[in-house]
Amino acid sequence: MSLEQVVIPSGDPATEIAAFSAEYKSNVIVMVTEGVHGFLDILRGTTTDKVLRHAPCPVLAIPS
């Protein structure tokens, strides 16, 4: 079985990833992370940090 869907949401990437995962009842989110880049990432957190906080399922973050 092959499942393919293209979705192009607008808005904050972390919020959209978590919302998409919740809507489609995902079992896991797999994403690549480059880590912290600069002062704002330290204060706000990276996209991966935000997804980890709000995801409805486990997140596998793989360093690039």
C-alpha positions, 0 to 999 in steps of 0.5 A: 500500500502506498500513501502519498499526500502533499500538504502546503500549510501556512503559519508557524511550522512547529504548530502546523506539524503538531496540528497535522500530526494530531489531525491524522493521528500519527504514530510518530513524527520523524524530523531532521534537526540542525540544532541551535543557531544563534541567540533567538534559537536559545530564547525561543527554541528551535522548530524541533523543540517546539514540535517536541513540546506540542506533538501528540505522539513521539518525535524522532529528531535526527541530527543532520 
